Amino acid sequence: MAKKLILSPKLYIVLLIIAAAMLTFIGSISYKQISEFKEAANAVTHTLEVETEINNLFSIYSQMESAQLTNLLRKDTLVTSISFQKYIDNSNVTFNKLSNLVIDNPIQQTHLTRVGELQINLLAALKAIAVSPKVRLKYSTKERNKLDEVARIMAELNQRKNFMLIKEQKILTESKKEFNSYAFLSPFMVLVLGVFAMFVFVLSFIKINNERKNRTKAEAFLSSVMAKTENIVNFYEPIYNEDNDVIDFKLTYANERNKTDFGLDPETIVGKPISKIFPFTVLNGEYEVLAKSFIEKKESQLSRQVLLNGKKIWLESVMRPLNNGLLIIAKNTTHEKESVAKLNALNLELQEQYEEIKETDEFLQNVIKSTNNVISYFEPIIDKEGIITDFTILYTNEEITNTTGQKPNEVVQKKISEAYPFLMTNGVFELFCKAVDTGKPVEFERDYIFNNVHMCFDTYAIKTGDGVCVTSMNISKQKQDERKILEINEQLKRQNAILKDAKTLAKIGSYRWSFLDEKEESSDISDNLYILLDCKPQEFPPTHENYKKFIHPEDLPGYKESIKEAIDKKKSVDFSYRIINNSRKIKHFRTTGHFQDDALIGVIQDITNQVKGALKLKEKNQELKRSNEELESFNRVASHDLQEPIRKIQMFISRIEDTDYDNLSERGKEFFAKITSSSERMRMLIKYLLSYSRINKTKSEFTTVSLEEIIEKVQEDLEARIKESGVDIVIDNLPTINAVPFQMEQLFNNLISNAIKYRGEEAPRIIINCKKIKRNGIPDNFVKKYKSYYRISIIDNGIGFEQEHADKIFELFQRLHQKTEYSGTGIGLAICKKITQNHGGHISAESILGKGSTFCIYLPA
C-alpha cells in the first residue's frame, strides 16, 4: 500500500506541485532578494553619482571664484571673459545632470533650486568684480563689498553642499539597512530548500547571469564615475592585532585620481597598508583621526598640508564609516591654497608699492606747495577721429590764486576753452597738442592779462601719462627788470640774455640718503643734483659717501658734525657749506631735509649767487650806513648851523626895515625886498629838508589812524587858504589804517596844498576817495608785499601838467614852474613819496595839461 502510494502518479503530481510551489517560493524569495540587492546597489551607485556631481558642481564654483580673483589681480580681462564663460557652461551642464539625478527627491530638489539661485547671484557678483578699475592702489569700500558678496555666496553654497551630502549619506545608510534586512533569510532558505533548486537550475542560472551582467554594467558605470571625478576616493579596511585592536588600515580600493595627485598607480597600492603608502598619516596624527572615525562610526573631516614623494600637497578629506571600513573622499586643494598665498603676496607687494608712492607723493606735494610756479595737469579730450579738441583741467596748485585770483576748485574739471579761452587762439593749445602727440617737452613764453594786470610766463609742458603736465613761472618782474637794465646800461644785455635762457633759476636738486643701510642701496639723488656738481646723471653711485667727496675740505668737519647731530636726534637739517664741483670750481650749497623712515630726505640748492649777493648787500649796507651818518651830520648842521645865519640875516633885515627902510632909494627898496624873499625861501628850504631827512620807519610810531580824521585836521590847518580859494573838497569813505599820524597829516597837507596852489580858472574842486584792491590789480611797478592795498585818489581840476613829467615831480628840488609863477621849494612831493614808501606803499600821478591831476596813493590794507 505504501509502495503504491509512492509510485502513484498523483503523488508525483502532488510532489511536482509541491516542488513547483516550493521552487516558486524559493524563486520568488531569491528573485526578491536579488532585486532588492540590485536596487540597493543601484541606490549606492546613484548616491555616489549624486555626491560626485555635487562635488563637481561646487568644485566648478570654487574654480570660478579662484580664477576670477586671480584674473582680477592680473587685470587680464580678456582671459577672464573666455575662461569665465567656460566655467559657466560647465556649471550649467553639471547642474542639469544633477537636477536629473535628484528628480525623485523633493528635499534635494529644494536644495538644488536654492543652489541655482545662488549660482545666478555668484555669476553676477563675479562679473561685477571684472569691471573693477585697472589701476588700484587700495580697494575702495565699494570694491571690498563686491569681494565680500562673493565670499558670502560661496559660504552659503558650501552650506548647501553639506546639506545635500548629508542627505545622500542618510539615503545610503537607509539603503544599507534595507539590503541587510532582505539578505538575512537568503542563506538559510538556500540550505533548507537547496534540493529543490536543482529543478530550476537552468532557469535560475539564466536569471542570475542576467543579474550578473546588470551588476557588471553598474560596477563599470561606478568605475567610470570614480575615474572621472576630481576627488580622490579610497576605501580602507582595518587591520587588527591579536587583541582585536585596529593597528592599521589596508587600502582595498583606489581610483585613478591617486595617480594624478599623488603619482601612485592604484593597481600597485591596493592591498597595502596605508602606513607604507601614505606615511604622512602616521607622522601628523592623521591615523588617530581615522581610527576614531572607524571605531565611533562618525564622519570626520581633515584639512592639512602633507608631504608625499618630496611634494607638498594641501588635502581636504572627508572620512565616512562604510560597512566594515572607511570611505575616504579627499580633494587636492593645493592650487587654491597657492592662489590664496599668491594673492596675499600680491596684496603685500601692492601695500609696499602704495607706501612708496605715498612717500613720493608727500615729497612732491611739499615741493609743489613751496614753489612759486603754477603747476597744472591737463587731460586731452579726443574726438572719434583721434584728434585732440580740448583739454580737461584735472589739477592745479594754490599758486593759481595769486596769479589769476581763481581758486583751484573753481577751475578743476573745467575745459581750458572755458577757463582760459585765450589759450585756444594764441597758439598755446597747439603746443599742448604737440607735447602729447610727440611725447617731447615743449617750452615757450606768453604774455597774459589777469585782473587788468599784464603778466609774462615762461611755460614748460611735458607729456605725463595720457595728459600733459604744465609748469608756468611768472617772469613779469624779470621782464620788467630786463627792460630797465637795457635802458640803463647796454653792457648788461648779455647778462640779461643769459638770465633769460636759464631754465632752472632755483638750482635745486633732491636727495634721499639711507644711513642705516651700510651699502646705501636705497639712497638716491636727482639728475639735477648731478648737474649742479658738474657731472653727468648717474656718473657715480648716488651714495652719501660719494657726495661727501665733493665737499670743501675746510667745511667737511662741520658738515659731518651737522649730519651726525641730525642722525642722533632725528631732527631736520638746514645748513650751508662749500663744494668743489667736477670742474674744480668752488660753489656754495645749502642742504635742507628731514628724516622719514630712517632716511634723510630733502633738497640741496646752489646758493653761490645768493652768497655773492649777500656780500654785495653787506657792502651796500656799509655804504648806506656811512650815508646815513653823513645825513645825520647834515641834520645837525641844518638844524643849527645853517638856520642860525638865516635867523640873524632876517633879524638884521627886520631892524633895517624898522629904522632905515624909508631912507633907501626905490632901487634899494627893490633889492631889499629880494633879499627878504630869498632869506625866507632859504629858511623854508632848510625846514623842508629837515622834514624830509627825519622821515623814518620807526615801528613804535605806527598806530591806528583814521584817515577821515586826518583830512579833517588838515582842512582845519588850511582853513584860511580853502576859504580864500573857494575850493570844494569832497571826501568819500576813507579807511582806518596802521600809520604814523603826523606823517599822514604832512602827506595829505602837501597834496591838498598843491591842489589849491595849482588851481585853474574853473571853480576849484578836490575829490578824495578810496578803493580796496588786490595786489594783482595794481598796474604800477613797485614791491607789493601785501595781498591787498587801499588806493586813495586825490583828484583836482587844476592846471595839470604833461604826463611825461609824472616821475620827475617826485624828485628833490624838481619844479615844473618858475619861482615867479608859483612859490615852493620842490621838496613837498618828494616828502610825499618818502612817506608812502615808509608805510610800504607807493604814490603815482596822472595828469593832462589844463584838465587837472590825479594823485594815487597805495597803502597796505
Residue, then its C-alpha position, 0 to 999 in steps of 0.5 A: m500500500a505504501k509502495k503504491l502510494i509512492l509510485s502513484p502518479k498523483l503523488y508525483i503530481v502532488l510532489l511536482i506541485i509541491a516542488a513547483a510551489m516550493l521552487t516558486f517560493i524559493g524563486s520568488i524569495s531569491y528573485k526578491q532578494i536579488s532585486e532588492f540587492k540590485e536596487a540597493a546597489n543601484a541606490v549606492t551607485h546613484t548616491l555616489e553619482v549624486e555626491t560626485e556631481i555635487n562635488n563637481l558642481f561646487s568644485i566648478y564654483s570654487q574654480m570660478e571664484s579662484a580664477q576670477l580673483t586671480n584674473l582680477l589681480r592680473k587685470d587680464t580681462l580678456v582671459t577672464s571673459i573666455s575662461f569665465q564663460k567656460y566655467i559657466d557652461n560647465s556649471n550649467v551642464t553639471f547642474n542639469k545632470l544633477s537636477n536629473l539625478v535628484i528628480d525623485n527627491p523633493i528635499q534635494q530638489t529644494h536644495l538644488t533650486r536654492v543652489g541655482e539661485l545662488q549660482i545666478n547671484l555668484l555669476a553676477a557678483l563675479k562679473a561685477i568684480a571684472v569691471s573693477p578699475k585697472v589701476r588700484l592702489k587700495y580697494s575702495t569700500k565699494e570694491r571690498n563689498k563686491l569681494d565680500e558678496v562673493a565670499r558670502i555666496m560661496a559660504e552659503l553654497n558650501q552650506r548647501k553642499n553639506f546639506m545635500l551630502i548629508k542627505e545622500q549619506k542618510i539615503l545610503t545608510e537607509s539603503k544599507k539597512e534595507f539590503n541587510s534586512y532582505a539578505f538575512l533569510s537568503p542563506f538559510m532558505v538556500l540550505v533548507l530548500g537547496v534540493f529543490a533548486m536543482f529543478v530550476f537550475v537552468l532557469s535560475f542560472i539564466k536569471i542570475n547571469n542576467e543579474r550578473k551582467n546588470r551588476t557588471k554594467a553598474e560596477a563599470f558605470l561606478s568605475s567610470v564615475m570614480a575615474k572621472t571625478e576630481n576627488i580622490v576616493n579610497f576605501y580602507e579596511p582595518i587591520y587588527n592585532e591579536d587583541n582585536d585592536v585596529i593597528d592599521f588600515k589596508l587600502t582595498y580600493a583606489n581610483e585613478r585620481n591617486k595617480t594624478d595627485f599623488g603619482l601612485d598607480p592604484e593597481t600597485i597600492v591596493g592591498k597595502p597598508i596605508s602606513k607604507i603608502f601614505p606615511f604622512t598619516v602616521l607622522n601628523g596624527e592623521y591615523e588617530v583621526l581615522a581610527k576614531s572615525f572607524i571605531e565611533k562610526k562618525e564622519s570626520q573631516l581633515s584639512r592639512q598640508v602633507l608631504l608625499n614623494g618630496k611634494k607638498i600637497w594641501l588635502e581636504s578629506v572627508m572620512r565616512p564609516l562604510n560597512n566594515g571600513l572607511l570611505i575616504i573622499a579627499k580633494n587636492t586643494t593645493h592650487e587654491k591654497e597657492s592662489v590664496a598665498k599668491l594673492n596675499a603676496l600680491n596684496l603685500e607687494l601692492q601695500e609696499q608699492y602704495e607706501e612708496i608712492k605715498e612717500t613720493d607723493e608727500f615729497l612732491q606735494n611739499v615741493i609743489k606747495s613751496t614753489n612759486n610756479v603754477i603747476s597744472y595737469f591737463e587731460p586731452i579730450i579726443d574726438k572719434e577721429g583721434i584728434i585732440t579738441d580740448f583739454t580737461i583741467l584735472y589739477t592745479n596748485e594754490e599758486i593759481t590764486n595769486t596769479t589769476g585770483q581763481k581758486p583751484n576748485e573753481v577751475v578743476q574739471k573745467k575745459i581750458s576753452e572755458a577757463y582760459p579761452f585765450l589759450m585756444t587762439n594764441g597758439v598755446f593749445e597747439l603746443f599742448c597738442k604737440a607735447v602729447d602727440t610727440g611725447k617731447p617737452v615743449e617750452f615757450e613764453r606768453d604774455y597774459i592779462f589777469n585782473n587788468v594786470h599784464m603778466c609774462f610766463d615762461t611755460y614748460a609742458i611735458k607729456t605725463g601719462d595720457g595728459v600733459c603736465v604744465t609748469s608756468m613761472n611768472i617772469s613779469k618782474q624779470k621782464q620788467d627788470e630786463r627792460k630797465i637794465l637795457e635802458i640803463n646800461e647796454q653792457l648788461k644785455r648779455q647778462n640779461a640774455i643769459l638770465k633769460d635762457a636759464k631754465t632752472l633759476a632755483k638750482i635745486g636738486s633732491y636727495r634721499w640718503s639711507f644711513l642705516d643701510e651700510k651699502e646705501e642701496s636705497s639712497d638716491i639723488s636727482d639728475n639735477l643734483y648731478i648737474l649742479l656738481d658738474c657731472k653727468p646723471q648717474e656718473f657715480p653711485p648716488t651714495h652719501e659717501n660719494y657726495k661727501k667727496f665733493i665737499h670743501p675740505e675746510d667745511l667737511p668737519g662741520y658738515k659731518e658734525s651737522i649730519k651726525e647731530a641730525i642722525d642722533k636726534k632725528k631732527s631736520v637739517d638746514f645748513s650751508y657749506r662749500i663744494i668743489n664741483n667736477s670742474r674744480k670750481i668752488k660753489h656754495f650749497r645749502t642742504t635742507g631735509h628731514f628724516q622719514d623712515d630712517a632716511l634723510i630726505g630733502v633738497i640741496q640748492d646752489i646758493t653761490n649767487q645768493v652768497k655773492g649777493a649777500l656780500k654785495l648787500k653787506e657792502k651796500n649796507q656799509e655804504l648806506k650806513r656811512s650815508n646815513e651818518e653823513l645825513e645825520s651830520f647834515n641834520r645837525v648842521a641844518s638844524h643849527d648851523l645853517q638856520e642860525p645865519i638865516r635867523k640873524i640875516q632876517m633879524f638884521i633885515s627886520r631892524i633895517e626895515d624898522t629904522d632905515y627902510d624909508n631912507l633907501s632909494e626905490r632901487g634899494k627898496e627893490f633889492f631889499a625886498k629880494i633879499t627878504s624873499s630869498s632869506e625866507r625861501m632859504r629858511m623854508l628850504i632848510k625846514y623842508l629838508l629837515s622834514y624830509s631827512r627825519i622821515n623814518k620807519t620807526k615801528s613804535e610810531f605806527t598806530t591806528v589812524s583814521l584817515e577821515e580824521i586826518i583830512e579833517k585836521v588838515q582842512e582845519d590847518l588850511e582853513a584860511r587858504i580853502k576859504e580864500s580859494g573857494v575850493d570844494i573838497v569832497i571826501d568819500n569813505l576813507p579807511t582806518i589804517n596802521a600809520v604814523p599820524f603826523q606823517m599822514e597829516q604832512l602827506f595829505n597837507n602837501l597834496i591838498s596844498n598843491a591842489i589849491k596852489y595849482r588851481g585853474e580858472e574853473a571853480p576849484r574842486i578836490i575829490i578824495n576817495c578810496k578803493k580796496i584792491k588786490r595786489n594783482g590789480i595794481p598796474d604800477n611797478f613797485v614791491k607789493k608785499y601785501k595781498s591787498y592795498y587801499r588806493i586813495s585818489i586825490i583828484d583836482n581840476g587844476i592846471g595839470f601838467e604833461q604826463e611825461h613829467a609824472d616821475k620827475i615831480f617826485e624828485l628833490f628840488q624838481r619844479l615844473h614852474q618858475k619861482t615867479e609863477y608859483s612859490g615852493t621849494g620842490i621838496g613837498l612831493a618828494i616828502c610825499k613819496k618818502i612817506t608812502q614808501n615808509h608805510g610800504g606803499h607807493i604814490s603815482a600821478e596822472s595828469i593832462l595839461g589844463k584838465g587837472s591831476t590825479f594823485c594815487i596813493y597805495l597803502p597796505a590794507 
